[in-house]
Amino acid sequence: MASKFRINSTLSRLRLSRPTLLFSTSRAALSLPRRPCQNALTNLPLRPSRLLSTTPARPLAAVTDDHSKDSPAVVERFVDQVDVVIVGAGPAGLSAAIRLKQLANDEGKELRVMIVEKAGELGAHTLSGAVIEPRALNELIPDWKEKGAPLNQPVLHDQMKWLTPKYVFPFPHPPQMSNRGNYIISLNEFVKWLGAQAEEAGVEIYPGFAASEVLYAEDGSVKGIATNDVGLDKNFKQKVCSRSYVECLILGLHIYIYTVITHSSTLFTSMAPLQESFEPGMEIHARVTLFGEGCHGSLSKTLFRKFNLRENSEPQKYGIGIKEVWEVSPEKHQPGLVTHTLGWPLDNHTYGGSFIYHFEPEKHFVAVGFVVGLDYQNPYLSPYREFQRFKHHPFISNLLEGGKCISYGARAINEGGYQSIPKLYFPGGALIGCSAGFLNVPKIKGTHTAMKSGMIAAEAAYDALFPDAVDAPDVKPEPGPILLKSYEENLRKSWVNEELYAIRNVLPSFHGPLGRLGGIAYSGLDTMILGGKVPWTFKHKKEDWATLKPASQCKRIEYPKPDGKFSFELLESVSRSGTNHAENQPVHLRLRDKSIPVERNLRVFDGPEARFCPAGVYEYVEDEARPGEQRLQINSQNCVHCKTCDIKDPSQNIDWVVPEGGGGPQYVWT
């Protein structure tokens, strides 16, 4: 993973008057000017660096207080003011940003839009199946083909299969799952392209910055976000720099590049950045804050509680999607083929299935994935090991024979649908994309709905920021914080709501007394004959964390040992995700009560954490302090940011928060 060199910690000694540019030693390069300087680093060759945003930014701080250099306990946050800040550079956040700048640019308005993204580069934390329906993209960027969008493989053939342990049978294909006109893509690559379109429109994008706190005004409205402090050890103490001479030299070089680009009259005479690595977070204040963190975002879940956003909606339902990308033998690759399966290896009362997508014909890639509903009941079920077992079915193993697994990842997905859409706005901001939950479960698609939600929110935000631009002379700006009520109203009138309403009863039907078979029968009737126009709406029964049965009531599941050919040990798969976190930092998987894992989860449910996590983060080990007892060990460096633990923990004792920006998976072709 490319290292990050941040220079914010040096800025507390400066009064900034020029744009602050933040650098990354990533692959892309920018030619930098040089000018004479008496600094000792002048004669060193300049290594090109990439700007995190190619859009000129205002100063990240205007420092006026003169804090004592001898008071390291005094930590000052830098403050930046923007019009709109968006948390998360996924399809929803980028679409919202692009739409905002489109509206502003068309009318000659000055509008500053900033996106902060916890991944070190765009797309690094993005994972999906993925078959994209281009409906929202057609609306947002009609000439996307001319602009080189990475939608290279149209779907050419659809098929559904029913699996038994040894056989495969054709299965009726519901009309909602038709992929005519859709494309098989890497969402990871698509997000990178969408980010380039956003920067071209004038959006400021800052990857490697993790939003860790919602900021509130005195009236209780949201006024922006803060990024987390960087350079704390596992005990939340400021780290003392232990860099080598060479590392200090490289950091000094980056400081010099900063002074060259900003033409600062004050060079960094202090060696503070070479003596310490602690860096306080930044505050970004905005009139509108849009949260597009993805499924079960760490900030979004706090907003649900503070503003009671689920007061009039059902609880959200979740699934975990686990995916591998394989390079298969050329003769087995069928570009444009989309396959979905139901049945084995899951039992009749566990919702889930698989997807197999052939894309990138020159590379012979196949995306193989498995989704398990997180409302499963047996604590011995392991979604990861179900996926590994699935690949040994002859229908799958014949495809993978002679191939090579090149990538792995996992993420939680929203499955609650129409019933679980919360209130979308609150004073000062709104939820967009998977932070709210717009996945179409039968289609297994949410990118198009996420993008559309971001676009609708952007239009509502623009109208609120520039009421004079609204085609209604009687519209006057309301005093106080901005309320994006029109966002929710317009989304309810959009094709997003229409699409989700039509399939609202599909998922709940699988949780009746007849289980999967009853769900298939009802869903077929509802979607293929009645078109979802029935006068009733089924409810979701329980939240996913409350569905586990005690281990004493369940049968242990014996999984076959991985063969290293089709199935793999968990840590081998995790290595293919590229995930990495600095070990000596605060653990981002927080236990509210450290006694609960052993006292309840281990004793009642036989330690389900080690099974529901797809990255080997949790394991019960011998407690050295108490011989004969066990304790829960958290290997946070393995985390792939799927959020499953926060969702499925039967004691709701695990709180997933963001680690230092830039940490986490480095997904490729996902």
C-alpha positions as CSV (number, residue, x, y, z in Angstrom):
1,M,0.0,0.0,0.0
2,A,1.3,3.4,-0.9
3,S,2.5,5.4,2.1
4,K,0.8,8.6,3.1
5,F,2.7,11.8,4.1
6,R,0.4,14.3,5.7
7,I,1.5,17.8,6.4
8,N,-1.4,19.1,8.5
9,S,0.5,18.8,11.7
10,T,3.0,21.5,10.6
11,L,0.3,24.0,9.8
12,S,-0.5,25.0,13.4
13,R,2.6,27.3,13.3
14,L,1.5,29.0,10.1
15,R,-1.1,31.6,9.0
16,L,-2.3,30.1,5.8
17,S,-3.2,32.3,2.8
18,R,-2.9,29.9,0.0
19,P,-4.4,26.6,-0.9
20,T,-3.3,23.6,1.2
21,L,-2.4,20.6,-1.0
22,L,-2.2,17.2,0.5
23,F,0.1,14.6,-1.1
24,S,0.2,10.9,-1.6
25,T,3.0,8.8,-3.0
26,S,0.7,6.9,-5.3
27,R,1.1,5.9,-8.9
28,A,-0.3,8.8,-10.7
29,A,2.1,11.7,-11.1
30,L,2.1,15.5,-11.5
31,S,5.0,17.6,-12.7
32,L,6.0,20.1,-10.1
33,P,7.7,23.4,-10.6
34,R,11.0,24.2,-8.9
35,R,12.4,27.4,-7.7
36,P,15.7,28.4,-6.0
37,C,15.8,27.8,-2.3
38,Q,18.5,27.8,0.4
39,N,17.0,24.6,1.9
40,A,19.4,21.7,2.0
41,L,16.9,19.6,0.0
42,T,17.1,21.9,-3.0
43,N,19.5,19.7,-4.9
44,L,17.6,16.5,-4.4
45,P,15.6,15.2,-7.3
46,L,11.9,15.8,-6.8
47,R,9.7,12.7,-6.9
48,P,6.4,13.4,-8.6
49,S,3.4,13.2,-6.3
50,R,-0.3,13.2,-7.0
51,L,-2.6,15.8,-5.7
52,L,-5.5,14.4,-3.8
53,S,-7.7,16.9,-5.6
54,T,-6.9,18.7,-8.8
55,T,-9.4,21.4,-7.8
56,P,-7.8,24.4,-6.1
57,A,-8.8,24.4,-2.4
58,R,-9.2,27.1,0.1
59,P,-7.0,27.0,3.2
60,L,-7.7,24.1,5.5
61,A,-7.2,26.4,8.4
62,A,-6.9,29.9,9.5
63,V,-4.9,29.7,12.7
64,T,-4.9,32.7,14.9
65,D,-4.1,31.3,18.4
66,D,-0.5,31.1,19.4
67,H,-0.3,27.8,21.3
68,S,2.8,27.1,23.3
69,K,5.2,24.6,21.6
70,D,5.8,23.2,25.1
71,S,2.1,22.1,25.5
72,P,1.7,18.9,23.4
73,A,-1.6,18.2,25.2
74,V,-3.1,21.2,23.4
75,V,-4.5,19.9,20.2
76,E,-6.0,22.3,17.7
77,R,-8.2,21.1,14.9
78,F,-8.0,22.8,11.6
79,V,-11.3,24.1,10.2
80,D,-12.4,24.4,6.6
81,Q,-15.7,25.8,5.4
82,V,-17.4,24.4,2.3
83,D,-20.9,24.6,0.9
84,V,-21.5,20.8,0.7
85,V,-19.4,18.0,2.3
86,I,-20.1,14.4,1.3
87,V,-18.9,11.5,3.4
88,G,-17.9,8.6,1.1
89,A,-16.7,8.5,-2.5
90,G,-19.0,5.7,-3.6
91,P,-21.5,5.8,-6.5
92,A,-24.0,7.8,-4.4
93,G,-21.5,10.4,-3.1
94,L,-19.8,10.9,-6.4
95,S,-23.1,11.1,-8.3
96,A,-24.4,13.7,-5.8
97,A,-21.2,15.8,-6.1
98,I,-21.3,15.6,-9.9
99,R,-24.9,16.7,-10.1
100,L,-24.3,19.6,-7.7
101,K,-21.4,20.9,-9.8
102,Q,-23.4,20.4,-13.0
103,L,-26.2,22.6,-11.7
104,A,-23.8,25.2,-10.4
105,N,-21.7,25.3,-13.5
106,D,-24.7,25.5,-15.8
107,E,-25.9,28.6,-13.9
108,G,-22.5,30.2,-13.2
109,K,-22.8,29.8,-9.5
110,E,-19.8,29.4,-7.2
111,L,-20.3,26.2,-5.2
112,R,-17.6,24.4,-3.2
113,V,-18.3,20.6,-2.9
114,M,-15.9,18.4,-1.0
115,I,-15.8,14.6,-0.6
116,V,-13.8,12.8,2.1
117,E,-13.1,9.1,1.6
118,K,-11.5,6.8,4.1
119,A,-9.9,4.6,1.4
120,G,-6.4,5.5,0.4
121,E,-7.5,5.9,-3.2
122,L,-10.9,5.9,-4.9
123,G,-12.3,2.4,-5.3
124,A,-10.0,0.7,-2.9
125,H,-12.9,-0.1,-0.5
126,T,-15.5,-0.7,-3.2
127,L,-16.9,-4.1,-3.8
128,S,-20.0,-5.4,-5.6
129,G,-21.1,-8.2,-7.9
130,A,-21.4,-6.3,-10.2
131,V,-24.0,-6.0,-12.9
132,I,-25.0,-2.4,-13.3
133,E,-28.2,-1.1,-14.7
134,P,-27.2,2.2,-16.5
135,R,-30.5,4.0,-16.0
136,A,-29.1,6.6,-13.5
137,L,-25.8,6.9,-15.3
138,N,-27.7,7.7,-18.5
139,E,-29.4,10.6,-16.6
140,L,-26.2,11.8,-15.0
141,I,-23.7,11.5,-17.8
142,P,-25.6,10.8,-21.1
143,D,-22.3,10.7,-23.0
144,W,-20.6,8.2,-20.7
145,K,-19.6,5.9,-23.6
146,E,-17.7,8.8,-25.3
147,K,-16.1,9.6,-21.9
148,G,-14.7,6.1,-21.6
149,A,-16.8,4.7,-18.8
150,P,-15.6,1.2,-18.0
151,L,-18.8,-0.5,-19.0
152,N,-17.1,-2.9,-21.4
153,Q,-19.1,-6.1,-21.2
154,P,-22.9,-6.0,-21.9
155,V,-24.9,-8.9,-20.5
156,L,-25.5,-11.4,-23.3
157,H,-27.2,-14.3,-21.5
158,D,-29.1,-14.8,-18.2
159,Q,-29.7,-18.0,-16.4
160,M,-31.0,-19.2,-13.0
161,K,-30.0,-22.6,-11.6
162,W,-31.2,-24.7,-8.6
163,L,-28.4,-26.7,-6.9
164,T,-28.6,-29.9,-5.0
165,P,-25.4,-31.4,-3.4
166,K,-24.5,-33.0,-6.7
167,Y,-26.8,-31.8,-9.5
168,V,-27.9,-28.6,-11.1
169,F,-31.4,-27.9,-12.6
170,P,-32.6,-24.9,-14.7
171,F,-34.9,-22.6,-12.8
172,P,-37.5,-20.0,-13.9
173,H,-36.1,-16.6,-14.4
174,P,-38.2,-13.8,-12.7
175,P,-38.7,-10.8,-15.0
176,Q,-37.2,-8.5,-12.3
177,M,-33.9,-10.3,-12.7
178,S,-33.6,-9.7,-16.4
179,N,-30.3,-8.1,-17.3
180,R,-31.1,-7.0,-20.8
181,G,-29.3,-3.7,-21.5
182,N,-27.1,-4.1,-18.4
183,Y,-23.4,-4.4,-18.1
184,I,-21.0,-6.6,-16.1
185,I,-18.4,-4.4,-14.5
186,S,-15.9,-4.0,-11.7
187,L,-17.5,-1.4,-9.4
188,N,-14.0,-0.7,-8.1
189,E,-13.0,0.5,-11.6
190,F,-16.3,2.3,-12.2
191,V,-15.8,4.4,-9.0
192,K,-12.3,5.4,-10.2
193,W,-13.8,6.6,-13.5
194,L,-16.7,8.4,-11.7
195,G,-14.2,10.1,-9.5
196,A,-12.3,11.5,-12.5
197,Q,-15.6,12.9,-13.8
198,A,-16.3,14.6,-10.5
199,E,-12.8,16.2,-10.3
200,E,-13.2,17.4,-13.9
201,A,-16.5,19.1,-12.9
202,G,-14.7,20.8,-10.0
203,V,-15.3,18.6,-7.0
204,E,-12.6,18.4,-4.4
205,I,-11.9,14.8,-3.4
206,Y,-9.7,13.8,-0.5
207,P,-9.1,10.1,-0.2
208,G,-7.3,8.8,2.9
209,F,-9.3,11.0,5.2
210,A,-11.7,9.1,7.5
211,A,-14.7,11.0,8.8
212,S,-15.0,9.9,12.4
213,E,-17.4,12.4,14.0
214,V,-20.5,14.3,13.2
215,L,-20.3,17.9,14.2
216,Y,-23.4,19.7,15.6
217,A,-24.3,23.4,15.8
218,E,-25.7,24.9,19.0
219,D,-29.3,24.3,17.7
220,G,-28.6,20.6,17.3
221,S,-28.4,20.6,13.5
222,V,-25.5,18.9,11.6
223,K,-22.8,21.5,10.7
224,G,-20.3,19.1,9.2
225,I,-17.8,16.3,10.1
226,A,-14.4,15.8,11.6
227,T,-11.7,13.5,10.5
228,N,-10.0,11.3,13.1
229,D,-6.7,12.1,14.7
230,V,-3.8,10.3,13.1
231,G,-0.7,9.2,15.0
232,L,-2.2,7.8,18.2
233,D,-1.0,4.5,19.6
234,K,-3.3,1.7,20.8
235,N,-3.7,3.4,24.1
236,F,-4.8,6.6,22.5
237,K,-1.5,8.3,23.3
238,Q,0.4,10.5,20.8
239,K,3.1,8.6,19.1
240,V,6.7,9.7,19.2
241,C,8.5,9.6,15.9
242,S,10.9,6.7,15.4
243,R,11.7,7.3,11.7
244,S,15.0,6.5,10.3
245,Y,17.2,9.1,8.7
246,V,16.1,8.1,5.2
247,E,12.4,8.3,6.2
248,C,12.9,11.7,7.6
249,L,14.7,12.8,4.5
250,I,11.7,11.6,2.4
251,L,9.3,13.5,4.6
252,G,11.4,16.6,4.4
253,L,11.3,16.3,0.7
254,H,7.5,16.3,0.7
255,I,7.6,19.4,3.0
256,Y,9.8,21.1,0.6
257,I,7.5,20.3,-2.3
258,Y,4.7,21.8,-0.4
259,T,6.6,25.1,0.1
260,V,7.5,25.2,-3.6
261,I,3.9,24.7,-4.8
262,T,2.3,27.2,-2.3
263,H,5.2,29.7,-2.8
264,S,5.2,30.1,1.0
265,S,7.5,32.8,2.3
266,T,8.1,30.8,5.4
267,L,10.0,27.5,5.2
268,F,9.6,24.9,7.8
269,T,12.4,25.8,10.1
270,S,10.9,23.7,12.8
271,M,11.6,20.0,12.6
272,A,8.3,19.2,14.3
273,P,7.0,16.8,11.6
274,L,10.3,14.9,11.8
275,Q,10.1,14.6,15.6
276,E,6.5,13.5,16.0
277,S,3.9,11.7,13.9
278,F,0.7,12.8,15.7
279,E,-1.6,14.8,13.6
280,P,-5.0,16.2,14.8
281,G,-8.1,15.7,12.7
282,M,-9.7,18.4,10.7
283,E,-13.2,19.9,11.0
284,I,-15.1,20.5,7.8
285,H,-18.1,22.7,8.2
286,A,-20.8,22.8,5.6
287,R,-24.3,24.1,5.1
288,V,-25.2,20.7,3.8
289,T,-23.7,17.4,4.8
290,L,-24.5,14.2,2.8
291,F,-23.7,10.8,4.2
292,G,-22.9,8.2,1.6
293,E,-20.8,5.9,3.8
294,G,-22.3,2.7,2.4
295,C,-24.1,0.0,4.3
296,H,-24.2,0.5,8.1
297,G,-21.9,3.4,8.2
298,S,-20.3,4.4,11.5
299,L,-21.6,8.0,11.4
300,S,-24.9,7.1,9.8
301,K,-25.8,4.8,12.7
302,T,-25.3,7.6,15.2
303,L,-27.6,9.8,13.1
304,F,-30.3,7.2,13.2
305,R,-30.3,7.3,17.0
306,K,-30.0,11.1,17.4
307,F,-32.8,12.0,15.0
308,N,-34.9,8.8,15.4
309,L,-34.8,8.3,11.7
310,R,-36.4,4.8,11.9
311,E,-39.4,6.0,13.9
312,N,-41.7,5.2,11.0
313,S,-39.9,2.4,9.2
314,E,-39.0,-1.3,9.7
315,P,-35.6,-2.3,11.0
316,Q,-33.0,-2.7,8.2
317,K,-32.2,-6.2,7.1
318,Y,-28.7,-7.2,6.0
319,G,-26.8,-9.8,4.0
320,I,-23.1,-10.5,3.7
321,G,-21.7,-10.8,0.2
322,I,-18.4,-12.6,-0.3
323,K,-16.7,-12.4,-3.6
324,E,-13.7,-13.7,-5.4
325,V,-12.4,-12.8,-8.9
326,W,-11.0,-15.7,-10.9
327,E,-8.9,-15.8,-14.0
328,V,-10.3,-18.9,-15.7
329,S,-9.2,-21.0,-18.7
330,P,-9.9,-19.2,-22.0
331,E,-12.0,-22.0,-23.3
332,K,-14.3,-21.8,-20.3
333,H,-14.8,-18.1,-20.4
334,Q,-18.2,-17.0,-21.8
335,P,-18.2,-13.1,-21.9
336,G,-21.5,-11.6,-21.0
337,L,-22.9,-14.7,-19.2
338,V,-24.7,-14.0,-15.9
339,T,-25.7,-16.9,-13.7
340,H,-27.5,-16.9,-10.3
341,T,-28.1,-20.0,-8.2
342,L,-30.4,-21.0,-5.3
343,G,-30.5,-24.1,-3.1
344,W,-27.4,-26.0,-1.9
345,P,-25.4,-25.4,0.3
346,L,-27.9,-23.4,2.4
347,D,-30.8,-25.0,4.3
348,N,-34.4,-24.2,3.8
349,H,-34.6,-21.5,6.4
350,T,-31.5,-19.5,5.4
351,Y,-31.9,-16.9,2.8
352,G,-29.1,-16.6,0.2
353,G,-27.6,-17.6,-3.1
354,S,-24.8,-17.1,-5.5
355,F,-23.7,-15.1,-8.6
356,I,-21.3,-15.9,-11.4
357,Y,-20.5,-13.2,-13.9
358,H,-18.1,-13.5,-16.9
359,F,-16.5,-10.2,-17.7
360,E,-13.3,-8.7,-19.2
361,P,-12.9,-11.1,-22.1
362,E,-9.3,-10.2,-22.7
363,K,-8.4,-11.2,-19.1
364,H,-10.9,-14.1,-18.9
365,F,-12.2,-12.9,-15.5
366,V,-15.1,-14.4,-13.7
367,A,-16.7,-12.9,-10.5
368,V,-17.9,-15.7,-8.2
369,G,-19.8,-14.6,-5.1
370,F,-22.1,-15.8,-2.4
371,V,-24.7,-13.9,-0.4
372,V,-26.1,-15.1,3.0
373,G,-28.9,-13.2,4.8
374,L,-27.6,-12.2,8.2
375,D,-30.9,-13.2,9.8
376,Y,-29.7,-16.8,9.9
377,Q,-30.4,-18.8,13.1
378,N,-27.7,-21.4,13.5
379,P,-24.6,-19.8,15.3
380,Y,-22.4,-22.6,13.8
381,L,-23.1,-21.3,10.3
382,S,-20.0,-19.6,8.7
383,P,-20.9,-17.5,5.5
384,Y,-17.2,-17.7,4.4
385,R,-17.1,-21.5,4.7
386,E,-20.5,-21.9,3.0
387,F,-19.0,-20.0,0.1
388,Q,-15.9,-22.2,0.0
389,R,-18.0,-25.3,0.2
390,F,-20.2,-24.0,-2.6
391,K,-17.2,-23.9,-5.0
392,H,-16.8,-27.6,-4.8
393,H,-20.2,-28.2,-6.5
394,P,-19.4,-29.8,-9.9
395,F,-21.2,-27.0,-11.7
396,I,-18.8,-24.5,-10.2
397,S,-15.6,-26.5,-9.9
398,N,-15.7,-27.4,-13.6
399,L,-15.6,-23.7,-14.4
400,L,-12.8,-23.0,-11.9
401,E,-10.7,-26.0,-12.8
402,G,-7.4,-24.7,-14.2
403,G,-8.1,-21.2,-13.1
404,K,-6.5,-18.9,-10.5
405,C,-8.1,-16.8,-7.8
406,I,-6.7,-13.3,-7.9
407,S,-8.9,-11.2,-5.6
408,Y,-11.1,-11.6,-2.5
409,G,-13.4,-9.3,-0.5
410,A,-16.6,-9.1,1.5
411,R,-19.1,-6.5,2.5
412,A,-22.5,-6.2,4.2
413,I,-25.5,-5.2,2.0
414,N,-28.9,-3.7,2.8
415,E,-31.7,-6.1,2.1
416,G,-34.6,-4.4,3.9
417,G,-35.9,-2.7,0.8
418,Y,-39.0,-0.5,0.8
419,Q,-40.2,-1.2,4.3
420,S,-36.8,-0.2,5.8
421,I,-36.2,3.1,4.1
422,P,-35.8,5.5,7.0
423,K,-36.5,9.2,7.2
424,L,-33.8,10.5,4.8
425,Y,-33.2,14.1,6.0
426,F,-32.4,15.9,9.2
427,P,-31.4,19.5,10.0
428,G,-28.3,20.2,8.0
429,G,-28.0,17.0,6.0
430,A,-29.3,13.7,4.5
431,L,-28.6,10.1,4.0
432,I,-27.9,8.9,0.4
433,G,-27.1,5.5,-1.2
434,C,-26.6,2.5,1.0
435,S,-26.4,4.7,4.1
436,A,-30.2,4.8,3.7
437,G,-30.6,1.4,1.9
438,F,-32.0,1.3,-1.7
439,L,-30.9,-2.2,-2.8
440,N,-33.3,-4.1,-5.0
441,V,-33.0,-7.6,-3.5
442,P,-34.5,-9.7,-6.4
443,K,-32.3,-7.8,-8.9
444,I,-29.3,-8.0,-6.6
445,K,-28.6,-4.4,-7.7
446,G,-28.2,-1.2,-5.8
447,T,-25.7,0.9,-7.7
448,H,-28.3,2.5,-10.0
449,T,-30.7,3.3,-7.1
450,A,-27.8,4.7,-5.0
451,M,-26.7,7.0,-7.8
452,K,-30.2,8.2,-8.3
453,S,-30.7,9.0,-4.6
454,G,-27.5,11.0,-4.6
455,M,-28.7,13.0,-7.7
456,I,-32.1,13.7,-6.1
457,A,-30.4,14.8,-2.9
458,A,-28.0,17.0,-4.9
459,E,-30.9,18.8,-6.6
460,A,-32.7,19.4,-3.3
461,A,-29.5,20.7,-1.8
462,Y,-28.8,23.0,-4.7
463,D,-32.3,24.5,-4.5
464,A,-31.9,25.1,-0.8
465,L,-28.5,26.7,-1.2
466,F,-29.7,28.9,-4.1
467,P,-33.4,29.5,-3.6
468,D,-33.2,32.3,-6.2
469,A,-32.5,29.7,-8.9
470,V,-35.8,27.8,-8.2
471,D,-38.5,28.4,-10.8
472,A,-41.0,29.6,-8.2
473,P,-41.0,33.3,-7.3
474,D,-42.8,32.6,-4.0
475,V,-40.1,30.3,-2.7
476,K,-38.1,32.1,0.0
477,P,-35.2,30.8,2.1
478,E,-36.3,29.5,5.5
479,P,-34.4,30.7,8.5
480,G,-32.2,28.2,10.5
481,P,-30.5,25.0,9.2
482,I,-31.3,23.6,5.8
483,L,-33.9,20.9,5.7
484,L,-33.9,18.7,2.6
485,K,-37.5,17.7,2.8
486,S,-37.9,17.9,-0.9
487,Y,-35.2,15.2,-1.3
488,E,-37.4,12.7,0.5
489,E,-40.6,13.9,-1.3
490,N,-39.0,13.7,-4.8
491,L,-37.4,10.3,-4.1
492,R,-40.8,9.0,-3.1
493,K,-42.1,10.2,-6.5
494,S,-39.1,8.7,-8.4
495,W,-38.5,5.4,-10.2
496,V,-36.4,4.3,-7.2
497,N,-39.5,4.2,-5.0
498,E,-41.6,2.6,-7.7
499,E,-39.0,-0.2,-8.2
500,L,-38.6,-1.0,-4.5
501,Y,-42.4,-0.9,-3.8
502,A,-43.0,-3.5,-6.5
503,I,-40.7,-6.1,-4.9
504,R,-41.3,-5.2,-1.2
505,N,-42.8,-8.5,-0.2
506,V,-40.1,-10.8,-1.8
507,L,-37.6,-10.9,1.1
508,P,-40.2,-11.2,3.9
509,S,-41.9,-14.1,2.1
510,F,-38.8,-16.2,2.6
511,H,-39.2,-16.0,6.4
512,G,-42.6,-17.6,6.7
513,P,-43.2,-21.1,8.1
514,L,-42.4,-22.7,4.7
515,G,-39.0,-21.0,4.5
516,R,-37.2,-20.8,1.2
517,L,-39.7,-23.0,-0.7
518,G,-42.6,-20.9,0.5
519,G,-40.7,-17.7,-0.4
520,I,-40.0,-19.0,-3.9
521,A,-43.6,-19.9,-4.5
522,Y,-45.0,-16.6,-3.2
523,S,-42.3,-14.5,-5.0
524,G,-43.0,-16.2,-8.3
525,L,-46.7,-15.4,-7.9
526,D,-46.2,-11.9,-6.8
527,T,-43.5,-10.8,-9.3
528,M,-44.5,-12.8,-12.4
529,I,-48.3,-12.7,-12.2
530,L,-49.4,-10.0,-9.8
531,G,-46.6,-7.5,-10.6
532,G,-46.2,-6.5,-6.9
533,K,-49.6,-4.7,-7.0
534,V,-51.1,-6.6,-4.0
535,P,-52.8,-4.4,-1.3
536,W,-50.7,-5.8,1.5
537,T,-47.1,-5.3,2.7
538,F,-45.3,-7.9,4.7
539,K,-43.3,-6.8,7.7
540,H,-39.8,-7.8,8.7
541,K,-39.8,-9.9,11.9
542,K,-36.7,-9.4,13.9
543,E,-33.5,-7.4,13.6
544,D,-30.7,-9.7,12.4
545,W,-28.7,-9.7,15.6
546,A,-31.7,-11.1,17.5
547,T,-32.2,-14.2,15.3
548,L,-29.4,-16.5,16.5
549,K,-30.6,-19.5,18.6
550,P,-28.5,-20.7,21.5
551,A,-25.9,-23.2,20.4
552,S,-27.5,-25.9,22.6
553,Q,-30.5,-25.8,20.2
554,C,-28.5,-26.1,17.0
555,K,-26.5,-28.7,15.2
556,R,-22.8,-28.0,14.6
557,I,-22.0,-27.7,10.9
558,E,-19.0,-29.8,9.8
559,Y,-17.3,-28.0,6.9
560,P,-14.8,-29.8,4.6
561,K,-11.2,-28.8,4.9
562,P,-10.0,-26.4,2.2
563,D,-8.1,-28.0,-0.6
564,G,-6.1,-25.0,-1.7
565,K,-7.4,-25.4,-5.3
566,F,-11.1,-24.4,-5.2
567,S,-11.4,-23.5,-1.5
568,F,-8.9,-21.7,0.7
569,E,-8.0,-21.1,4.4
570,L,-9.5,-17.9,5.6
571,L,-6.2,-16.0,6.1
572,E,-5.0,-17.0,2.6
573,S,-8.2,-15.3,1.2
574,V,-7.7,-12.3,3.3
575,S,-4.3,-11.8,1.9
576,R,-5.9,-11.4,-1.5
577,S,-7.9,-8.4,-0.3
578,G,-4.7,-6.4,0.3
579,T,-6.0,-5.2,3.6
580,N,-3.6,-3.5,6.0
581,H,-3.8,-1.4,9.1
582,A,-1.1,0.1,11.2
583,E,-0.9,-2.2,14.2
584,N,-0.1,0.4,16.8
585,Q,-3.2,2.5,16.5
586,P,-6.5,2.5,18.5
587,V,-8.5,-0.6,17.7
588,H,-11.4,0.4,15.5
589,L,-13.5,-2.6,16.7
590,R,-14.6,-1.4,20.1
591,L,-16.2,-3.6,22.8
592,R,-18.8,-1.8,24.9
593,D,-18.3,-4.3,27.6
594,K,-15.2,-6.5,27.6
595,S,-16.9,-9.2,29.7
596,I,-19.8,-9.9,27.4
597,P,-17.9,-12.0,24.7
598,V,-17.0,-14.7,27.1
599,E,-19.9,-14.4,29.6
600,R,-22.7,-14.4,26.9
601,N,-21.5,-14.9,23.3
602,L,-19.2,-17.8,24.1
603,R,-21.3,-19.5,26.8
604,V,-24.7,-19.1,25.0
605,F,-23.8,-19.1,21.3
606,D,-20.4,-20.8,21.3
607,G,-18.5,-17.8,20.0
608,P,-20.2,-16.9,16.7
609,E,-17.8,-14.0,16.1
610,A,-15.1,-16.3,14.8
611,R,-17.6,-17.7,12.2
612,F,-19.6,-14.7,11.0
613,C,-16.5,-12.6,10.3
614,P,-15.1,-13.2,6.8
615,A,-11.6,-11.9,7.6
616,G,-10.4,-13.8,10.7
617,V,-10.6,-10.7,13.0
618,Y,-12.1,-12.5,15.9
619,E,-10.9,-15.6,17.7
620,Y,-11.2,-17.1,21.2
621,V,-7.8,-17.9,22.7
622,E,-6.5,-19.0,26.0
623,D,-6.5,-16.3,28.6
624,E,-3.0,-16.1,29.9
625,A,-4.2,-14.1,33.0
626,R,-6.7,-16.8,33.8
627,P,-5.5,-20.3,33.0
628,G,-8.3,-22.6,31.8
629,E,-10.4,-19.6,30.7
630,Q,-10.7,-18.1,27.2
631,R,-10.8,-14.5,26.0
632,L,-11.8,-12.8,22.7
633,Q,-8.8,-11.7,20.7
634,I,-9.4,-9.0,18.0
635,N,-7.0,-9.1,15.1
636,S,-8.1,-5.7,13.8
637,Q,-5.4,-5.5,11.1
638,N,-7.3,-8.2,9.2
639,C,-10.5,-6.2,8.9
640,V,-11.9,-5.7,5.4
641,H,-14.5,-3.1,6.7
642,C,-17.6,-5.3,5.9
643,K,-19.4,-4.2,9.2
644,T,-20.8,-7.7,9.7
645,C,-19.7,-7.9,13.3
646,D,-21.5,-4.6,14.2
647,I,-24.6,-6.0,12.6
648,K,-24.7,-9.7,13.7
649,D,-23.2,-9.6,17.2
650,P,-26.1,-11.1,19.2
651,S,-25.2,-8.9,22.2
652,Q,-24.8,-5.7,20.1
653,N,-21.5,-5.2,22.0
654,I,-19.2,-4.5,19.0
655,D,-19.0,-0.9,17.7
656,W,-17.2,-0.6,14.3
657,V,-15.6,2.8,14.0
658,V,-13.3,4.1,11.3
659,P,-9.5,3.4,11.6
660,E,-6.9,5.8,10.4
661,G,-7.6,7.0,6.9
662,G,-5.9,4.9,4.2
663,G,-6.2,1.6,6.1
664,G,-8.3,-1.3,5.1
665,P,-8.6,-3.4,1.9
666,Q,-7.0,-2.5,-1.4
667,Y,-9.5,-4.2,-3.7
668,V,-8.7,-5.0,-7.3
669,W,-11.3,-5.8,-10.0
670,T,-14.0,-6.0,-7.4
